[in-house]
Amino acid sequence: MISIRQRKGIKTTEVSEDYAAQEENVKLENKLPSGCTSGRLWKILSFTIGGTVALCIGLLTSVYLATLHENDLWFSNIKEVEREISFRTECGLYYSYYKQMLQAPTLMQGFHGLMYDNKTESMRTINLLQRMNIYQEVFLSILYRALPIQKYLEPVYFYIYTLFGLQAIYVTALYITSWLLSGTWLSGLLAAFWYVTNRIDTTRVEFTIPLRENWALPFFAIQIAAITYFLRPNLQPLSERLTLLAIFISTFLFSLTWQFNQFMMLMQALVLFILDSLDMLPAVKVTWLYGIQITGLLLVCVLQFLNSMILGSLLISFNLSVLIARKLQKNLKTGSFLNRLGKLLLHLFVVLCLTLFLNNIVKKILNLKSDEHIFKFLKAKFGFGATSDSTNQQSMSKMGTCTIGLRPEAAYNLIHTILFGFLALSTMRMKYLWTSHMCVFASFGLCSPEIWELLLKLIHLYNPKRICIMRYSVPILILLYLCYKVYQIYAKRSAEEVHALLRSFGTDYVILEDSICYERRHRRGCRLRDLLDVANGHMMDGPGENDPDLKLAGHPRFCEEIKRNLPPYTAYFTRVFQNKTFHVYRLSRSK
């Protein structure tokens, strides 16, 4: 293109000038490929480093959670029966089916025992493959019997290592989603760090290993990452088809492994419906996603021996209603603003009526009442029977207004986060789904060039270089800050130092636990307070050797001294609750 433009500007036909122009063009053309090559090499290098970091972070998280489990239960040093007892309540029930399949003389006898089970429910014979989501235990037992590892790895370790391995996939998928949204793998690293540092609110796998959510959420995270990539514009046909395959497989596995699958995907379908109605997503891609959800659920329904609860789910009724309503209203997104608004309201009404109609018809045909307890549970949680439709419409319209300027994949993840936040408020166990995605979306926000551009323009400091500096420097500083842990309350630090540290996290209350402050379960050097002493350069308590570089602390141990209610401590902390184990203190804001 450069040579053509230059040739148009040439008015003389002398050979020397023409040759000089051609020589100049050759020089320019030789420069361009080298620039493109260096850019391509930089992308390859960044992708390689980012991908390697993603895999390493996933594996390290898996090892970290497995170590926590080992340290908490001393798992490798207890008897087999004690290991099985550690799977309490429903966790033990799920593990028992895995063990039952392993102890069966043949696989066919194992399947027969699960399909005609008379031990789980008193005086009843039930089909466990239909009633419960235990195909993962079946698959794992088959895999263990097929692999030549019986001499080297006990069944219980094969089971728990598989679950901890899935956590590696989970964190890697969260990392990739954040990377796709922000355009930098630094955002994925920050999301993974936040996932680990907020472990109490993001996962409980280390002490409730066999729970269905620990099997399902890694596949759900893969699905979200794949959808985030799928919603990008201008994908190559091959990339689009492979992404659709990844979405289908992950949706199917998620649906197969968790009994709450239809409620999670109903939230997802609502996100797609909102964005599609606001003309923020390509209609063809949304149709594919609706179809994948329906197909995945129906396939699970077949594997669960035509489980009627799946056929009567609101998700299938809703998705079918949306597809039918779109056929009836082909020109939904044309006309003036008022015309489109009227069509949108009519569309909402048609979808709602069709959903209720189809769902009631299916339930009457199948004589279903299996999910009524879910709705009663939600009513009890919120304290009322019916919702306000106008309020919901207003909130949805506000969501649409906020996301108009966002890319499709960012808009999808934003509303996905908001709706799952509401779900987490209703059900405690759903917070593990929401907080994990919050880590992703928050890290994306800090590394997003669009958000930094908006903020810098608001304070009249916009500059492309400043955007680049801010979106990389801020995450790096936060990563460094996260490496410093709220655990100093068990160290030998002054009241002023601990107060300043806790207030930097925005803490209002602190809980001190005597079992940590006076820990006796572990030997000297392995206790939390010992680790903190060594990290702070202080000598450890009790008899024994200390490293020569450790010194006497200048302050007593905070968790012990604060209980004496001395002035240096009461000036910063006020005790509001105590029992034999816990002491709760409110932090002063005036200091």
N, C-alpha and C positions, 0 to 999 in steps of 0.2 A: 504493500500500500504506500510505503514511503517513496519508493522509486517511481511509482505512477504519478504521484503528486508533484514530484520534482520535474518529471518529464513534461508535465503540462506547463510548467513555468519557463521552459526553455524556448527561446524564440530564434536562436541561431542554429545553423546546421554544421558548424565547423567541427571537424573530427576531434580536435584537441579539447574543445569544451565538452563535447559529448562524452569523450573518454574520461575527462576529469569528473563529470557528474556520475558516470557509472562507477568510477573508483570510490567516490564518496558514498554512494549507495551501498557498495559492498562492505565498506567499513561499518556503516550503520547496522546493516543486516547481521554482520558478524558480532556486533555488540549485543544485539537483542537476544539471540539464543543463549549467550553466556549468562545474561541476566535472568532469563527464564530458567536456565539450568540451575543456577544458584538458588533461585526461589524454590524450584522443585526439590533440590537437595535439602534445603532447610525444612520444607514440609515433611519430607521423608524422615529426616532426623528427629523432628518434633514428634511425629507420629510414633516413631520407634521408641523414643524416650518415654512419651506419655503412655504408650501401651505397656511397656515394661514396668513402669511405676504402678499402673493399674493392677497388673497381675501380682506384683510384689505386695502391694497394700492389701489386696484380697487375701493372699496367702498368710500374711502376717496377722490380719484380723482373725482368720480362722484358727491359727496357732494360739493367738492370745486368748480367745474364748475357750479353746480346749484346755489351756493352762489354768484359766480361772476355775473351770469345772474340776480339774484334777486337784488343784490346791484346796478347793472348798470341801471336797468329799474324800480326798486321799484315795481316789478311785482305783488306782493301780495296786493299792495295798490292802484292799478289803476283799471279802469272799464274793463268789459269784452271786449268791443269794442276796447279799447286802447291796451289790450293784443293781440288781433287779428291783430291790425294795426302794432304791433311791428314785425310781420312776414312780412318783406318787400319783394317786387319783387316776384321771383318764390317761395320763402318760403311761402308767403301768399297763392299762388295758390295751393300748395300741401296741406296746412292745410285746405283750403276750401273744398277739396274733402273728407277729414275726417269728417268735419262738415256736409257736404251734406249727407253722409251715416248715420250719427247720427240723422239727422232731417227727414229722409225718414220714412214714416209710417211703412213700412216693409222692410226687407232686400232685397227682390226681387225687390221692387220698387227702392231701392237704387242702386242695380246693373243695373237696366234698365236705370236709370238716368246717370250712368257713361258710359254705352255702347252706348247711343244715346244722347250725350252731344251737345247742340247747343249754349252754353254760352261762352266756352273757345275761340273758333275761330269764328270771325264774318262771318255770312252768310253760315256757314258750320256745318254739324252734323258729329261728329267724335266719335270713340270708344276710350275712355280714357284709358281703360285697355290694349288696343293694342298700343296706341301711347306713353303712359308715364308709368314710373315705379312707380305705386301708389298702388301696392298690399299691401304694408305695412300699408297704411292708411285704406284700406279695412279691413285687418285683425284686426287692432287696434280698429276700430269702432265696429266690431263684438264682440271682446273681452270685450269692455266697456259695450255694451248692455247686454252681457251675465252675467257679474259679478255683484254681489249686492253691488256696490260701488257708485251708482249715488247720493245717499244722502250725501256721505262723501267726494267725490272727483269730482271736476268739470272736464269736458272733456278736457279743455286746459291743466290742470295739469297732467291728465293721459297721455296726448300726450308728454309733455316735460319731465316728469319723466321717461317715457320709453326711450327716447333718451339719457338722462343722465345716465340711468341704463345701456344702451349699452356701454357707455364710460367705465364703470366699467369692462365690459367684454373685451373691447378693450385693456385696460391697463394690465389686467390679462393675456391676450393672448401674448402680447409683453413680459411680465415678463417671462412667461413659455418658449417662444422661446429662449430668452437669457439664461435661466436656462438650457435648453436642449443642447444648443451649448457649454456652458462653463463647465457644470457639477456642478455648484454651484448656489444656489438661491440668493447669494449676487450679482451676475451679473444681475439677474432679478430685484432686488431692485434698482440697479444703473440705469438700463434702464428706469424703471418707474419714478425715480427722474428726469432723463434727459428729459423725455417726459413732465413732469409737468413744469420744469424750462424753457423749450423752448416752452411753450404753444403757443406763437404767431405763431410759425412755424410748430407746430404739429397738431393743431386743431383750428377750429373756431366755434365749436359747441355752445359756450355760447351766441353767438350773431346771428348765422344763423342756428337755431335748425333744421328746417325741410329739409335742403339740403340733397340730395340723398347720398352724401358721408358719412354723419354722420350715416346713416342707414347701409351703405354697408361696410365701412372700418373695423368695429368690426368683421364681418364675414370673411373678407379677412385676418385679423390677426389670427383668429382661423384656417383658412385654411393653412396659412404659418406655424403655430405651428404644426399642424397635419402632414404636408409634411415633416417638419424637423424631426419629430419623425419617420415617415414612411421610410425615407431614411437611418435610422440606420441599420447596419447589424445585422443578427441573431435574428430577431424578432420572437416571438412565433406566430404560425398561428392565434390564437385567437386575439392577440394584433394587428396583421397585418390587420385582417378583420375589427376589430372595428375602427382602424385608417382610413382605406379606407372609412368606412361609415361616419366618421367625416369629411373627406375631401370632400366627395360627398355632404353631407348636407350643409356644409359651402360654397362650390363652388356654389351650386344651389341658396342659399339665397343671396350670394353676387351678382350673376348674375341677380337675380330677382329685386334687390333693387336699382341698379345703371345703368344708360344708357351707361356709359363708360366701362361696364364690359368686353366686348370683346377685347378692347384695352389693359386693364390691363392683361388679361389672355394670350393675344398674346405675351406680354413681358415675361410672365411666361413660355409659351411654347418655346420661343427662348432660355431661360435659360436651360430648360431641353434638348433642341436640341443640344446646345453647349456642355454640359457636357456629354450627351450620345455619341456624335460624338467623343469626346476625351476619351471615355471609362472610365469615372469617375463615372457613375451611372449604377446600374443593369438594363439591357434592359427590363426585365419583369416589374419592378416597373415603369419605364418611360412609358411603354405601358399602364399600368393601369391609370396613371395620364393623358395621352392624352385622353384616353377613357372617364374618368370622366369629363374632360372639355367639350368634345363634347356632352355627355349625358346631362350634366347640362344645357348647352345652348339650346339644342333641347327641353328639358322639359320646359324651360322658353318660348321658341318659341311657344309651344302648349298653354301655359297659356296666352300668349299675342296674341292669335287668329292668329297663323301662321305669326308672324311679319317677313316680308320679309327681313328687315335689318339684322336680326340675321342669316337667311339662307344664305345671301350673304356676311357674315363676312369673313375677312381674316383668323380668327382663325380656323374656321371649315375647310376651304380649306387647310390651312397649316398643321393642325394635320392629316387630311386624307392623304395628300401628303407624310408626314413623314412616316406614317404607310405603305403606298404602296411602297415607296422607300426602306424601310427596308426589305420588302418581296422580292423585286427585287434584292437587294444586301445583301444576307445572310452572306457572308464572309467578311464583311466590316472591322472587327477588327483582321484579320489574315494576316500573311506575314511579310516581312521586313518593315523597316521604310519607305523607298521610295514607296514601294508597297501600304502600308496603307495610305500614304499621297495622292497618286494618287486616291485611292478609295474614300478617304474623299472628295477631290475636286469634283470628279464625283458625289458623293452623294449630296453635296451642290447644284450642278448644276441641278440634277434631281429634288430635292425638290423644288427649286426655279421655275423651268419650270412647274412642276405639280401644284404648288400653283397658279401661274398666270393663267394657263390653266383652272383649276377647278373653280377659282373665276370668271373669265370672262364668262365661260359657264353658271354658275349659275345666274350671273347678266343679261346676255342676255335672259335667259329663263324667269326670273322674272321681266325683264325690270327695273333693279334697278340702281338708281343714288343717293341713299340716303346718302352714306358716302363720296361722292366726296369732300364735303366742308371740311372734316377733313384733307384730303391730301392737299388741297389748303391752309388751315390754317397752316399746318406744313411747306409748301414751303415758305409761307410768313414769318414765324417765323425765318427760317434759312437763308432766303435771296437767295435761289437758287432753281432750279427745280429738279435736279437729284443728287444723292450721288456718291461718289467714292467707288466702290466695293473693290478695292485692299486695301484701307485704313481700311475698315471694317474688311477684312479678317486678316490683320496684327494685329489689335487691339484684335480680337477674339483669335488669336493665342497667343498673349501676356497674355490674361486672362487665357488661358489654362495652359501656362507655370507657371504662378503665383500660380495656384490652384492645381498643380499636387500633392503636398504633403499634401493637406487638406483632411479631412474626407468628404464623399459625402454630408452630410447635411450642413457642413461649406462651401463647394465649391458652393452649391446651393444658400445659403444666400449671399455669396460674390458677385457672378455675378448678382443675383437678385438686390442687392443694387446698383451695377454699372449701370445696364440698366435702373432702375427706376430713377437714378440720371439724366441720359440723358433725360428721359421723363419729369422730373421736370424742366429742363432747357427750354423745349419747351412750357410748359403750367403751369401757375402759380398755379392753384389749385392742380396740381399733387405733389407739394412740400409737402403737408400734408401727402401724402403716403410715400414719400421718407425719409423725416426727421424723421418720427416715426421709420422706419426700421433702419435708421442710429443710432438712440439711442440704438437699440437692438444690432447691429453689433459692435458698439464702445464699449459697455459694455462687450460683449463677448471677444473682443480683449484684454481688460484689465484683464480679469479673466481667459484667456485661458492658460492652462499649457504648451501647445505646443509653443505658442508665447513667453512666459517667458523663456522657455528652450532655444529657439533659441537666444533670446537677451542675456541671461547670458553666453551662449557658445561663442557668438561673442566677449564679453568683458572678456572671460576666467574666469568667476566666477560661472560656472555651479555647482550646487549642488541641489539635490532633496529637501532638507529642504528650501533652498533659494527660489526655485520655489513656494513652499507652502506659504512662508512668503510674497513674492511679490504679488501673485495673490489674497491674502486676505487683506493685509495691504493697498495696493494702492487704491482699490475701497472704503475701509472704510474711508481713508483720503479724497478722492474726495467727498464722501457723506457728510462728515462733512463740507467740503469747500462749497458745494452747499447750505448748510443751511444759508450761509451768503449772503445777497442780495446786485446789481449795483445801488440800490435806494438811496444811501447815498448822491447823488447829490442834494436831496431835504432836507437834514439834515443840522445841524449846525456843519459843519466840515471845516477844513482849505483847501486851494487850494492844498497844498502838499499832504495831506492825501487822498483827492478825486482822485488826479492824480495817486498816487501810487496804489490805489485800482482799478481804471479803467485800468491802464496799466497791472495789474496782470491778467486781463481777455483778454489781447491782443487788447484792444480797441484803435481805431485811432480817432474816432469822437464820440461826445456825443450830444444828442438832449435834450434840456430843454424845457419843456412845461409849459407855464404860467398858464394854467387851473389847473395844479397840484400844482405848486409852490404857487399860490394864491387861492387855492381851497375854494369855498364858498358853494358848494352843500351840504356838510355834516356838522354837528355840531362839535363843538370843542371836540376833543378826538377821533373822527372817521376819521379825515382827514389823508392822507398818511404822511404828515409832522409831525403830532402829534404822530402818531404811531412810526415814526423814532426817535422823540425826547425821547419818553418814553423808547424805546429800547436802546438808547444811554445814558440814565440816565439824560436827560436834561429837564428843565421845558418847558411846552408848551406855545405857544404864546397866547395873548389875555386874557381877564378877565376870572376868574374861578379858582377853586382849583387845586392844584397839590399834588401828593403824597409826603410825607415828605422826602423820599429818593432821590427825584429829585433835581438836582442842576442847577445853571445857566451855560449855555454853554460858553466855552472859545472863541468861534468863532461865527460870524454871519452866517445866513443861506446862504449856498453856492449858491443856484439858484438865490438869490437876489443880493448878493454881487458881483458876477462875472460880472454883467451887468454894473458895475461902471468902468470897465477897469483899476483897480488899479494894480500897479506893481506886488504884490504877485500873482495875478491871470493871468495877461498877460504873465508872465514868463512860465506858464504851459499850458495856453489855448489861442487859437487864434480864434476869431469869423470869420466864413466864410459865414454865412447866418443868416438872421433874417426876421421875419414878425410879424404880430400882435399876433401870438400864439406861434411860435416856434423860438428857438435860437440854432444854430448849431455851435459847437466849435471843432476845431482840436486840438488834444493833442500833446504836444511837446514830442519828443523822447529823447532829450538831457538831460533832468532832471532825 
